[in-house]
């Protein structure tokens, strides 16, 4: 297997490269949130989401909500209480994708006034939250873990629906009293729409077998991934559930899907 990274363009570069190959040998590995959120983040899509076919679920990216230590808040309750007491004074940022919609919809529904700060580079956002210029940063654990361990940023919760041993003692947003912020970062493998069912099933079985290897599992966990293998049908069901959630968030924000 050859791994070819195609970053950029909010995932469009990789997606278009995958769809252009169209050979049943080239697979796409990435987060479901790109496809579920794209219609609400862009006026026009350069691809048809129906051309992507779920093959197998692999993992769930753990997403942490972090703040500057200098902000002196120790929980989501304290953070949002501070934001209510100082409308417009605090700001926030997330990595591009469905997480933007989750937090924006929550703030709007809750009547909390916080300014969104857009970033092209997650490193700049991480530096800004560490130095107190950014007050809430919502990002994959892989991005912020080093800063957390160094004490440069403070984690308040994870958005996963279930607690994880990867961050022992860290509450989920639901446990912290904010279930509306729950979001599982689904990651998996996709084929094209016309990929034969038997081929998808064979690949899914192979991936599941590999993920049962403790060495592989530990490597994924080290990057902030909870291993949650699933068949094509299970992955498709997870994506449908996430898509329904994102659609409701878009309604709250008054955003219509791109056609």
Residue, then its C-alpha position, 0 to 999 in steps of 0.5 A: x500500500x502506498x500512502x499519498x497525502x493530499x492536503x489543502x482546499x478543505x479536503x477537496x484536493x484529496x477528494x478530487x484526486x481520489x475520484x479522478x483515479x476511479x480504479x477500485x485500487x485507490x481508496x480515500x482515508x479521511x474524516x466523515x465530517x468533511x463530507x457532512x459539513x461541506x455542503x454548509x461551508x461552501x457555496x458550491x461543491x467540486x464533487x458529488x458526495x453521492x460518488x463516495x461509498x463508505x467502505x469501513x469505519x476505522x477510528x474516531x478522532x478525539x477532539x479537545x476543548x482547550x483554553x489558556x491557563x491565564x484565563x483561570x477557568x477550570x470547567x466549561x461551566x466557568x468558561x461560558x459563565x465568563x463569556x456571558x458576563x463579558x459579552x463580545x470580549x472572548x473569542x473562539x476558533x476550531x479546525x475547519x469542518x463540522x466542529x465550526x457548526x457545532x460550536x457556532x450553533x451552540x453559542x447562538x442557541x445559548x445567547x452567548x456572544x463570542x467572536x469567531x477567529x478564522x485561522x489557516x494554520x492550526x499552529x498559529x491558533x495553538x500559539x495564540x491560545x497558549x499565549x492568551x490571545x485566543x480564549x477557546x480552541x476546539x481541535x483534535x487531540x493530536x494538535x494540542x496534546x503536546x501543548x497540554x502535556x507542557x502546560x501551555x494550554x488547559x483542556x476542559x473536556x472532550x467532545x466524544x460521546x464516551x469517555x476514553x482511556x486515552x485522556x483518563x479523568x477528562x470529562x466528556x462535554x455531556x458529563x460537563x453539562x453541555x451535551x449539545x457540544x457532543x461530536x464524534x470525529x468519525x474517520x474511515x475509508x471510502x471507495x467509489x459509488x460503483x465499487x463492488x459490494x464484495x470488494x468493500x466487504x473484503x477490505x473492511x474485513x482486512x482492516x478490522x483484522x489489522x485493527x485488532x493488532x495491539x501494536x496498531x491500536x496503540x499507534x492510533x491511540x498515540x495520535x489521539x484516535x479511538x479505535x472503533x472499527x465497523x463494516x461498510x453498513x455500520x460506517x454508513x449508518x454513523x455517517x447518516x447520523x452525523x449528517x442529520x446532526x449537521x443538518x439540524x445545526x445548519x438550520x439553527x444557523x440559517x445555512x442552506x446546503x450547497x447544490 
